[in-house]
Amino acid sequence: MSPVTILPLFVSQFTESNILIGSTMQVQRLAWSLPLIYGAHYFSRHPFKARRIVIITTIGRLLFTSYCLLVLLTTDVTAEVLLLLFFLAQLFLWGSDGFTSPAWSQLLGTLVDRQIRGRVLGVSVATGGAIGALAIFIATQVLGNQPDAKAFAKMFIFGTLVLQISHSNLGFLKESPTTTTKDSHKSLWEAGNLITDIIRQDAFFRKLVAARVLIGLGVSCFTFVTVYGITEFNVSVQQIGLFTTLLLVSQTVGFTLCGVISDRFGALGLASLGGAFVLLVALLSATTWSTSMFVIIFICVGIATAALSISDMTLILEFISPDKIPGYFASYHVIQAPINLLAALSAGLLVDIAGFRPMFTVCAIVTAVGIAIMYVLRTQIRKGTTVSL
């Protein structure tokens, strides 16, 4: 269910709009991010979290599976309706993950020691990535050269089942109760003000989010790499399967190495490294001249994804105490999501107007600015500048 290759390919079954195809990854991220602040508020009132996580994510999986069954069992639903329902199903699937993520991050921050946190995340995600690399290769071979929507739906049902099994393991966790926060008595409406409070009071956090947003704008070009290869270089579905496997293999290796880098050099250093690989993807895509270049591009996408994924999970955990993790974690991601979605839509519009290469060039420029801000923040920390987090 890769948002870089498989999901955009599925969306292309229903539309030729680069704006809609390019928004696939960011819609997923938006669906995950929007419920974060309310999930943080909900779980702040409950000392035990693991089983509630399982119940809520199960609901999201069931709703997404219902959409897949609709695609499989109906023949008279228009492409426009199926496309609209797909994005709605994404909201349920990834929204349930987002709602529970603050509680998950608090469990991680409480149970896993700071000195090994990066390696624990790296090894666990890398293991899943290794299995995923094989799975995605098999899946694209099964799809064939001209897959239809029903073939994708079968894959999605299987993928959703794997996600469900994964999250259900939390039900066996013997957790200690966490303390409820002083904000747990607030209404949901009042809880939404937490983001503005943090942004207003914390200058370091503002700069950190600004840098990550700029790098995230560069990441929006990832969604177009597959469509770019198919449109401009006649890349086949089987080649996409190979490229996606390379992406996941590099991601797997990257998660392992990035976990070590995070523990050794800190999450800011890792985020800067991830930004550097985003910049490399954009530059290579803007200047590529042959299909073989996509091998390097997809490897760089995998490494960038690994570095940014690990740093996004550890940046907040690195600087604050466990009781403040949910609020900051939610704020960090909620701020980015709408901006990144707007960036994806703008990137798609730019492709329609000027073509792929100008879009990749713009992504490279904004990413470079984000990396520069990350470097300044890391320099401040090295010099002992007070971090208000």
Secondary structure, DSSP 8 states (H G I E B T S, - for coil): --TTTHHHHHHTTT---HHHHHTHHHHHHHHHHTTHHHHHHHHHT-S--HHHHHHHHHHHHHHHHHHHHHHHH-SSS-HHHHHHHHHHHHHHHHHHHHHHHHHHHHHHHHHS-TTTHHHHHHHHHHHHHHHHHHHHHHHHHHH-SS--HHHHHHHHHHHHHHHHHHHHGGGG---------TTTTS-HHHHTTHHHHHHHH-HHHHHHHHHHHHHHHHHTTHHHHHHHHHHHH---HHHHHHHHHHHHHHHHHHHHHHHHHHHHH-HHHHHHHHHHHHHHHHHHHHH--STTHHHHHHHHHHHHHHHHHHHHHHHHHHHS-GGGHHHHHHHHHHHHHHHHHHHHHHHHHHHHHH-HHHHHHHHHHHHHHHHHHHHHHHHHHHTT-----
